[in-house]
Amino acid sequence: MSLAKVIEVMGEGSTIEEAVQNIAEEASKTVHNIKSIYMENIQAIVEDDQVDHYRIDAKVTFLLEE
């Protein structure tokens, strides 16, 4: 039987895809066996009437090592 754990993280990027990739890269520095990233909230940060970047609140699921 495998056990999984979920942590909540926040990531930013110039695109939504880049924000998710940044979450995966940063989380993988300290967490191994990442299996999924669930995006809960997506914010577009606006500066000077233009979308500057995106911020995502996410849950990262990973398997615990035996």
C-alpha positions in Angstrom: 0.0 0.0 0.0 1.3 3.5 -0.9 0.8 6.6 1.3 0.4 10.0 -0.3 0.8 13.4 1.3 -0.6 16.8 0.1 1.1 20.2 0.7 -0.2 23.6 -0.2 2.1 25.9 -2.2 1.9 29.1 -4.2 3.7 29.8 -7.5 4.1 32.7 -9.9 5.0 33.0 -13.6 4.4 35.0 -16.7 1.9 32.4 -17.9 -0.2 29.9 -16.1 1.9 27.1 -17.5 5.1 28.7 -16.2 3.6 29.2 -12.8 2.7 25.5 -12.6 6.1 24.5 -13.8 7.7 26.8 -11.2 5.7 25.1 -8.5 6.9 21.6 -9.7 10.5 22.7 -9.9 10.6 24.4 -6.5 8.7 21.6 -4.7 10.9 18.9 -6.2 13.9 20.5 -4.5 12.7 19.2 -1.2 9.9 16.7 -2.1 10.3 13.6 -4.1 7.8 11.4 -6.0 5.4 14.2 -7.0 2.4 12.8 -8.7 0.0 15.7 -9.3 -0.5 19.4 -8.8 -4.1 20.6 -8.2 -4.7 24.2 -9.0 -7.2 25.8 -6.6 -7.0 29.6 -7.3 -5.5 31.4 -10.2 -5.0 35.1 -10.0 -3.9 37.5 -12.8 -1.8 40.2 -11.3 -2.4 43.5 -13.1 0.0 46.4 -13.4 -0.5 49.5 -15.5 -3.8 48.0 -16.9 -2.0 44.9 -18.2 -1.7 41.4 -16.9 1.8 41.3 -15.5 2.0 37.7 -14.2 -0.1 34.9 -12.7 -0.2 33.5 -9.2 -1.5 30.1 -8.4 -2.5 28.5 -5.1 -2.0 24.7 -5.5 -1.9 21.4 -3.7 1.0 19.2 -4.5 0.5 15.4 -4.0 3.5 13.1 -3.6 4.1 9.5 -2.5 5.9 8.9 0.8 8.9 6.7 0.6 8.8 3.4 2.4 
